[in-house]
Amino acid sequence: MDRTFAQLEQRISTLVAEQRLYSEDENGIELSPEEISSRIEKSAMEKTKIEQTLLDERATRNRLSDGLEQQEHSLKSMRIEENKAVSAFNEINVAVSRLEVKYESITNRLLDEYGLYPDFENDDDFDVDRTRIRVEQLKGELDSIGSVNPGAIQEFQEVSERHAFLTEQRNDLLEAKNTLNEAMSEMDQEMEMRFGTTFNAVRSRFHTVFKEMFGGGDADLILTQPDNLLDTGVEIVARPPGKKLQNLSLLSGGERALTAITLLFSIIEVRPVPFCILDEVEAALDEANVIRYSKYLKKFSNNTQFIVITHRKGTMEGADVLYGVTMQESGVSKLISVQLSEVPAEIVG
């Protein structure tokens, strides 16, 4: 608006200057006829003296008359332009007055509704159409927001406090998660190391114990995923005497049972345990293998206490204490124990 006012004032000053120029030109033109008249009077008085130059003076007068007519014609045109300029100036004044009223109205509305005051000092690229479109967009966004909630500030504070609390808790949980992941990673490494060490030891003992239990042959433990010890499986392959090496599932029931017992004894030998409960694990064995099984129980009984549930005679003969249940009367059960170490050897035999 300041720039518009400056342009208007500059235009008015130009018009005033032009009007003054027109006035000065008009005054100059009014003096020319008097000068011509004076020259004509002098020429008449000196007519006798300058008859020889009369023709030249007339020609000069004719030229001056033509010039005067041209000047008068130009003066009329300038007066017409001056009138147009004055009319335009008046129209501009009216338009400026209307713009000032409209500007004041818009400024007051902007101040009342939005608490803003226009500042056009640096708005050389101000685009009215683009600004109007942006205002309509902002109005639409304000309408979509809905009515103002007076308690929004308090709610925002409460939500902010809740958010800060939850963020702190989340950070604590993330830190705990990272700590647990580190601990799990360390445990995985430790488990892999211990599993690898124990597996190799059990595998070595499994070779030896299998030959002792079967009286020959060979057996092995194979990892299904050697590069992933935490998820790997273990396959048992065995070759009893007189047979080829094959998977455990292809052996007979007695051979599978004795192979499983062999693996159990190998584990106990590598990692002794205080006690072990065996529930008729030797039920599928023949008498010769039952004797081998009983001898191995006796061999490990110094470090491990075995509680064996069995009906096989060979297993009972190798035990230190026998516990049995009898029913001397109908519906009445009685527990009987026998300390075989106190029984004479010839009776046991």
C-alpha positions in Angstrom: 0.0 0.0 0.0 2.8 2.4 0.8 4.3 1.8 -2.6 0.9 2.4 -4.3 0.5 5.7 -2.4 4.0 6.8 -3.6 3.2 6.0 -7.2 -0.1 8.0 -6.9 1.8 11.0 -5.5 4.4 10.8 -8.2 1.7 10.7 -10.9 0.0 13.7 -9.3 3.3 15.6 -9.2 3.8 14.8 -12.9 0.4 16.0 -13.8 0.9 19.3 -11.9 4.3 19.8 -13.6 2.7 19.1 -17.0 -0.1 21.7 -16.1 2.5 24.2 -15.2 4.4 23.5 -18.4 1.2 24.0 -20.3 0.6 27.3 -18.6 4.1 28.5 -19.3 3.8 27.5 -23.0 0.4 29.2 -23.2 1.9 32.5 -21.7 4.7 32.3 -24.2 2.3 31.9 -27.0 0.2 34.9 -25.9 3.2 37.2 -26.1 4.0 36.2 -29.7 1.0 38.1 -31.3 1.8 41.4 -29.6 5.3 41.1 -30.8 4.0 40.5 -34.3 1.5 43.5 -34.0 4.4 45.8 -32.9 6.4 44.7 -35.8 3.5 45.2 -38.2 2.9 48.8 -36.8 6.6 49.6 -37.1 6.5 48.1 -40.6 3.6 50.3 -41.5 5.3 53.5 -40.3 8.4 52.5 -42.1 6.5 51.2 -45.1 8.1 53.8 -47.2 11.5 52.8 -46.0 11.2 49.1 -46.3 9.1 48.8 -49.4 11.9 46.9 -51.0 11.6 44.3 -48.2 7.8 44.2 -47.9 7.5 41.0 -49.7 10.0 39.4 -47.4 8.2 40.7 -44.3 4.9 39.4 -45.6 6.4 36.1 -46.1 7.8 36.2 -42.6 4.4 37.2 -41.3 2.8 34.3 -43.1 5.2 31.9 -41.6 4.6 33.3 -38.1 0.9 33.1 -38.7 1.2 29.5 -39.6 3.3 28.9 -36.6 0.8 30.7 -34.4 -2.0 28.5 -35.7 0.1 25.4 -35.0 0.8 26.6 -31.5 -2.9 27.4 -30.9 -3.8 23.9 -32.1 -1.1 22.4 -29.8 -2.4 24.5 -26.9 -5.9 23.2 -27.5 -4.7 19.6 -27.5 -2.7 20.2 -24.3 -5.8 21.8 -22.7 -7.8 18.7 -23.6 -5.0 16.4 -22.2 -5.0 18.6 -19.1 -8.7 18.2 -18.6 -8.4 14.5 -19.0 -5.5 14.4 -16.5 -7.5 16.4 -14.0 -10.4 14.0 -14.5 -8.2 11.0 -14.1 -6.6 12.6 -11.0 -10.0 13.1 -9.4 -11.0 9.5 -10.2 -7.7 8.3 -8.7 -8.4 10.4 -5.6 -11.8 8.8 -5.3 -10.3 5.3 -5.8 -7.6 6.0 -3.2 -10.2 7.1 -0.7 -12.1 3.9 -1.3 -9.0 1.8 -1.0 -8.1 3.5 2.2 -11.5 2.7 3.7 -11.3 -0.9 2.5 -7.7 -1.2 3.8 -8.7 0.1 7.2 -11.7 -2.3 7.3 -9.5 -5.3 6.3 -6.8 -4.3 8.8 -9.3 -4.0 11.6 -10.8 -7.4 10.7 -7.4 -9.0 10.6 -6.5 -7.6 14.0 -9.8 -8.5 15.6 -10.1 -12.1 14.2 -6.4 -13.2 14.1 -4.6 -10.7 16.3 -2.3 -9.8 13.4 -1.2 -6.5 11.8 -0.1 -6.3 8.2 3.5 -5.5 7.4 4.3 -5.0 3.7 7.8 -3.5 4.0 9.5 -6.7 2.7 6.6 -8.1 0.7 7.8 -7.2 -2.8 6.6 -10.6 -4.1 3.3 -10.5 -2.4 0.8 -12.5 -4.5 -2.9 -11.6 -3.7 -4.4 -14.6 -5.5 -2.1 -17.1 -3.9 -2.6 -15.6 -0.5 -6.4 -15.7 -0.9 -6.2 -19.5 -1.8 -3.9 -20.1 1.2 -6.4 -18.2 3.5 -9.2 -20.4 2.2 -7.1 -23.5 3.0 -6.4 -22.4 6.5 -10.1 -21.6 7.1 -10.9 -25.1 6.0 -8.3 -26.6 8.4 -9.7 -24.4 11.2 -13.2 -25.7 10.4 -12.0 -29.3 10.5 -10.5 -28.7 13.9 -13.9 -27.9 15.3 -14.6 -25.9 18.4 -11.9 -24.8 20.8 -11.5 -27.0 23.9 -10.8 -24.8 27.0 -9.2 -27.7 28.8 -6.8 -28.5 26.0 -3.8 -26.9 27.7 -4.3 -28.9 30.8 -4.9 -32.1 28.9 -1.8 -31.4 26.9 0.3 -31.0 30.0 -1.1 -34.3 31.4 -0.5 -36.1 28.2 3.0 -34.6 28.0 3.8 -35.8 31.5 2.4 -39.3 30.6 4.4 -39.3 27.4 7.6 -38.4 29.3 7.0 -41.1 31.9 6.3 -43.8 29.2 9.3 -42.6 27.2 11.5 -43.0 30.3 10.0 -46.5 30.9 10.5 -47.4 27.3 14.1 -46.3 27.4 14.6 -48.4 30.6 13.0 -51.4 28.9 15.1 -51.0 25.8 18.2 -50.7 28.0 17.2 -53.9 29.9 16.5 -55.6 26.5 19.9 -54.7 25.3 21.4 -56.0 28.5 19.4 -59.2 28.3 20.5 -59.7 24.6 24.1 -59.2 25.6 23.7 -61.7 28.5 21.9 -64.2 26.2 24.6 -63.8 23.6 27.2 -64.5 26.3 25.2 -67.5 27.5 24.8 -68.8 23.9 28.6 -68.6 23.5 29.1 -70.3 26.8 26.5 -73.0 26.0 28.1 -73.6 22.6 31.5 -74.0 24.2 30.3 -76.3 26.9 28.0 -78.3 24.6 30.9 -78.8 22.2 33.3 -79.9 24.9 30.7 -82.2 26.6 29.6 -83.7 23.2 33.2 -84.5 22.2 33.8 -86.2 25.6 30.5 -88.2 25.5 31.2 -89.2 21.9 34.6 -90.5 22.9 33.3 -92.5 25.8 30.4 -93.7 23.7 32.8 -95.5 21.4 34.5 -97.3 24.3 31.4 -98.2 26.3 29.6 -99.5 23.2 32.3 -102.0 22.5 32.3 -103.1 26.2 28.5 -103.5 26.3 28.2 -105.2 22.9 31.5 -107.1 23.1 32.7 -105.5 19.9 31.3 -103.4 17.1 31.3 -99.6 16.8 29.0 -96.6 17.3 29.2 -92.9 16.8 27.3 -89.6 17.5 26.8 -87.3 14.6 25.7 -83.6 14.7 23.0 -82.7 12.2 24.1 -79.0 12.2 27.7 -78.8 13.1 27.9 -75.1 12.4 24.9 -74.3 14.7 25.4 -76.1 18.0 22.4 -74.4 19.7 19.9 -75.8 17.2 21.6 -79.0 16.1 20.3 -82.5 16.5 22.2 -85.6 17.4 22.0 -88.8 15.3 23.1 -92.2 16.8 24.6 -94.7 14.4 25.7 -98.1 15.6 27.3 -101.3 14.2 26.7 -104.2 16.6 29.2 -107.1 16.0 28.5 -108.8 12.7 26.4 -106.0 11.3 27.0 -102.9 9.2 26.9 -99.4 10.5 23.3 -98.1 10.4 20.9 -95.6 12.1 19.5 -96.5 15.5 16.0 -96.7 14.1 17.0 -99.7 11.9 18.3 -101.8 14.9 16.2 -104.4 16.7 14.4 -103.5 19.9 17.1 -105.1 22.2 19.9 -103.4 20.2 18.2 -100.0 20.5 17.6 -100.4 24.2 21.3 -101.5 24.8 22.5 -98.6 22.6 20.4 -96.1 24.6 21.7 -97.6 27.9 25.3 -97.3 26.5 24.7 -93.6 25.8 23.3 -93.1 29.3 26.4 -94.7 30.9 28.6 -92.6 28.6 26.9 -89.4 29.8 27.1 -90.4 33.4 30.7 -91.2 33.1 31.4 -87.8 31.6 29.1 -85.9 34.0 28.4 -88.0 37.1 25.0 -87.4 38.9 24.1 -88.0 42.5 21.3 -90.5 41.7 19.5 -91.9 38.7 16.1 -93.7 38.4 15.8 -96.4 35.7 12.4 -97.9 35.0 12.8 -101.4 33.3 15.2 -100.0 30.7 16.6 -103.5 30.3 13.3 -105.2 29.7 14.1 -105.9 26.0 17.6 -107.3 26.6 18.6 -110.9 26.6 20.2 -112.5 29.6 23.8 -112.0 28.5 23.2 -108.3 27.9 21.3 -108.0 31.2 24.4 -109.2 33.0 26.6 -106.6 31.2 24.0 -104.0 32.2 24.1 -105.1 35.8 27.9 -105.0 35.9 27.9 -101.4 34.6 25.4 -100.4 37.3 27.7 -101.8 39.8 30.7 -100.0 38.3 29.1 -96.6 38.6 27.4 -97.2 41.9 30.3 -95.7 43.9 29.6 -92.2 42.5 25.9 -92.5 41.6 23.0 -94.0 43.5 20.8 -96.0 41.1 17.1 -96.6 41.8 16.1 -99.4 39.4 12.6 -100.7 38.8 13.0 -104.2 37.2 11.7 -107.7 37.0 14.9 -109.1 35.5 16.8 -111.6 37.8 20.3 -110.6 36.5 19.6 -107.0 37.4 18.4 -107.9 40.9 21.5 -110.0 41.5 23.7 -107.0 41.1 21.7 -104.8 43.5 22.8 -104.0 47.1 19.3 -103.7 48.4 16.0 -105.1 47.1 12.6 -103.6 47.8 9.5 -105.6 47.0 5.8 -105.4 47.6 3.8 -108.5 48.6 0.2 -109.1 49.5 0.0 -111.8 52.2 -3.7 -110.9 52.9 -6.2 -109.9 50.3 -6.3 -106.1 49.9 -3.3 -105.6 52.3 0.1 -104.7 50.7 3.3 -105.0 52.5 6.8 -103.6 51.7 9.7 -106.0 52.1 13.4 -105.0 51.8 16.4 -107.3 51.5 20.0 -106.2 52.1 21.9 -108.4 49.7 25.3 -107.5 51.1 24.3 -109.4 54.3 23.2 -112.5 52.4 25.8 -115.3 52.1 27.2 -115.5 48.6 26.2 -119.2 48.2 22.6 -118.4 48.8 22.6 -115.6 46.3 24.2 -117.9 43.7 
